[in-house]
């Protein structure tokens, strides 16, 4: 947690509070001269694993929860296949991690209302399923998610390509957007590798006006051209996002890899104002060239 907090990062428990410094209630910090302890952490918590017949049914329930002002700490929806890949299901149902936390008051009533909303969309649920080391589907998924980056080096060694990209869209456009992004990315995988791949989706952040869909794709590549294949697939996915009106990135910032699509997405006048401000504050173009603006010669 130290690096996460020290860098004021944005994490998964971010439906209401989008940065870790908004969400930290206490710290216990080791220093060369001793330990510093601040206030107590949140003491009230209630959570459940929720299962839906389809991903889109889950998305509708999540939309209602987000617009109801319940402000759960975690509102993370996974497509059936994404849950199955993580070992958190059999691939037949979408899966939602629903959790509430507070340092001030009990949150059972908020969870009960959230589950009532989910039930209106055909959900079944397991109360307290996220708590403890054997916390059911939610704990299984969380453990798999934490370990996932460590598997990358082994995947690449045997020619498996895997990457993610995130975006944001309004609720009224989400259904069509989701379907078309998956189709475009699947087609890009076939075009780049000659073989079909897998594309899955989950919600990382949710707001009253729309979700932040986070897509993961897997493909079997050719070892001699893994980088080129990965770049081609990523570019095609970003093209689809930009064409369909989504943001080219959400919580992972812009950076050089996203910048070509960010330039298309932002209004021209805003881009000109940004360039003018940077020219005034950084006339030599020394700071982060090519990140938010094209690098000057």
Helices and strands as residue ranges (DSSP letters): H 2-6, H 20-23, E 28-31, E 34-37, E 44-52, H 55-67, E 74-78, H 80-85, E 94-102, H 108-119, E 124-127, H 136-157, E 160-166, H 171-193, E 198-207, E 210-220, G 223-225, H 226-243, H 255-265, H 268-281
